[in-house]
Structures are given as C-alpha cells and as structure tokens.
Amino acid sequence: MPGPREPFEYAIVRVVPRVERGEAFNAGIVLMSRPHRFLGARTQLDERVLVALAPDCDPEIVRAHLAAIEAVAAGEPEAGPIAALSAPERFHWLVSPSSTIIQPSEVHTGLTAEPAATLEHLFRTLVLRTGEAGS
C-alpha cells in the first residue's frame, strides 16, 4: 500500500551537443523526495537525435556523463567525492545550472506517494515519450 503523498523535486537532464546553438533533447530525470528519503536518476541517450544535431559528437562520451549522473544520485563510491555527500546535497549538485553538453532543466515540484514510480513515469513521459497523449 502506498505511503502518504509527500513533496518531491525533479529536473530533466538535457543533452545540448552544440551549446552555441542551444538545441537540446531530454536524456534523463533526477528526482528527490526528502520526506521519502529518496534520490534517483534515470538516463538514456537517443543516439539518433544526437547524430542529427551533432554528427561529430561522440555518443560514448555523452553516455559516460549520463552514467555519472546515475552513479552520483545512487551514492556509488566509484562516482567520487560528490557521491559521498548527503542526498539533498547530491541532488542540488546534479541540478545546478551548467553550460556544458549535459544541462539540467529548472527544478519542478509535485506530490507523490511512490517516488520510484514517479521517477519511472516522468522518465517514460519526458525522455522516452511513451506516456504522451496520442502515442
């Protein structure tokens, strides 16, 4: 049985292969719910979109950056010193504005009883685009 609906925050992880052009596409979600003591991230690179926007961009480098986001969110020791921070500190580090190839969106909020399920729903809807009307 789901717990109470509690606040959560999330940001969309975007790939901006040519920063000077500003073109971006969604590649992940980072979600935190303090009351549920949850921090998670899901990422996936759409290589077709990357090649269309920047044929010279190495997808393996982008995948490595996306994997690092998941590792930091999970607090994996091999992700370095940032991964050793508290979950709220890791979340704020992950969603800090950036001008690199990987950029977070602004932070959005909501209520959830099951943050892991909400993360999956947002990932399917905003990254995979399988939860949209008409799809």
C-alpha positions as CSV (number, residue, x, y, z in Angstrom):
1,M,0.0,0.0,0.0
2,P,1.5,3.4,-1.0
3,G,2.5,5.8,1.7
4,P,1.3,9.4,2.1
5,R,1.7,11.8,-0.8
6,E,4.8,13.9,0.0
7,P,6.6,16.6,-1.9
8,F,9.3,15.8,-4.5
9,E,11.5,17.8,-6.7
10,Y,12.8,16.9,-10.1
11,A,14.8,18.2,-13.1
12,I,15.1,17.0,-16.6
13,V,18.6,16.1,-17.8
14,R,19.1,17.6,-21.3
15,V,21.8,17.0,-23.8
16,V,23.0,20.1,-25.6
17,P,25.5,18.8,-28.1
18,R,26.4,22.2,-29.5
19,V,26.0,24.7,-26.7
20,E,26.4,27.7,-29.0
21,R,23.2,26.6,-31.0
22,G,21.2,25.9,-27.9
23,E,19.5,22.8,-29.3
24,A,18.7,20.2,-26.7
25,F,16.9,17.0,-26.1
26,N,15.8,15.2,-23.0
27,A,18.0,12.3,-21.8
28,G,17.1,11.8,-18.2
29,I,15.3,12.7,-14.9
30,V,16.8,13.3,-11.5
31,L,14.1,13.1,-8.7
32,M,14.4,13.7,-4.9
33,S,11.8,13.4,-2.2
34,R,13.2,14.4,1.2
35,P,10.2,13.0,3.2
36,H,10.6,9.6,1.4
37,R,14.4,9.8,1.7
38,F,14.6,9.1,-2.0
39,L,17.1,10.3,-4.7
40,G,17.1,8.6,-8.0
41,A,18.1,9.2,-11.6
42,R,17.3,7.5,-14.9
43,T,19.0,8.4,-18.2
44,Q,19.1,7.2,-21.7
45,L,20.8,8.6,-24.8
46,D,18.8,8.8,-28.0
47,E,21.8,8.4,-30.3
48,R,19.7,9.1,-33.5
49,V,18.8,12.6,-32.1
50,L,22.4,13.2,-31.1
51,V,23.7,12.3,-34.5
52,A,21.1,14.5,-36.2
53,L,22.0,17.5,-34.0
54,A,25.8,17.0,-33.9
55,P,27.2,14.2,-36.1
56,D,30.7,14.8,-34.8
57,C,29.7,14.4,-31.1
58,D,31.0,11.1,-29.6
59,P,28.0,9.2,-28.1
60,E,30.2,7.2,-25.7
61,I,31.4,10.4,-24.1
62,V,27.8,11.6,-23.6
63,R,26.8,8.1,-22.2
64,A,29.7,8.3,-19.7
65,H,28.4,11.7,-18.4
66,L,24.9,10.4,-18.2
67,A,26.1,7.3,-16.3
68,A,27.9,9.5,-13.9
69,I,24.7,11.3,-13.1
70,E,23.0,8.0,-12.2
71,A,26.1,6.9,-10.1
72,V,26.2,10.2,-8.2
73,A,22.4,10.0,-7.5
74,A,22.8,6.5,-6.2
75,G,25.8,7.5,-4.0
76,E,28.1,4.9,-5.6
77,P,31.6,5.2,-4.1
78,E,33.3,5.0,-7.6
79,A,31.4,8.2,-8.6
80,G,33.9,10.2,-6.5
81,P,33.6,12.6,-3.6
82,I,30.3,14.2,-4.7
83,A,28.6,10.8,-4.4
84,A,29.6,10.8,-0.7
85,L,27.5,13.9,0.0
86,S,24.0,13.7,1.5
87,A,21.1,13.0,-0.9
88,P,19.9,16.7,-0.8
89,E,23.5,17.9,-1.5
90,R,23.9,15.4,-4.3
91,F,20.5,16.5,-5.8
92,H,21.4,20.2,-5.7
93,W,24.8,19.4,-7.2
94,L,23.2,17.4,-10.0
95,V,20.6,20.1,-10.8
96,S,22.9,23.1,-10.6
97,P,22.9,25.2,-13.8
98,S,25.6,24.3,-16.3
99,S,26.8,25.5,-19.7
100,T,28.2,22.1,-20.7
101,I,26.9,19.4,-23.0
102,I,24.8,18.0,-20.2
103,Q,22.4,20.6,-18.6
104,P,19.6,20.2,-16.1
105,S,16.3,22.0,-16.5
106,E,14.8,24.2,-13.9
107,V,13.6,22.3,-10.8
108,H,9.9,21.3,-10.8
109,T,7.9,20.1,-7.8
110,G,5.0,17.8,-7.1
111,L,3.5,15.3,-4.6
112,T,4.0,11.5,-4.7
113,A,3.3,8.5,-2.6
114,E,5.9,6.4,-4.5
115,P,8.9,8.4,-5.7
116,A,10.5,5.5,-7.6
117,A,7.2,5.0,-9.6
118,T,7.0,8.8,-10.2
119,L,10.6,8.8,-11.5
120,E,9.7,6.0,-13.9
121,H,6.6,7.8,-15.0
122,L,8.5,11.0,-15.7
123,F,11.2,9.1,-17.5
124,R,8.7,7.4,-19.8
125,T,6.8,10.5,-20.4
126,L,9.5,13.1,-20.8
127,V,12.5,11.1,-22.1
128,L,11.1,8.1,-23.8
129,R,7.9,9.9,-24.7
130,T,5.8,6.8,-24.3
131,G,3.3,8.3,-21.9
132,E,2.0,11.2,-24.0
133,A,-1.5,11.5,-25.4
134,G,-1.8,10.1,-28.9
135,S,1.3,7.9,-28.6
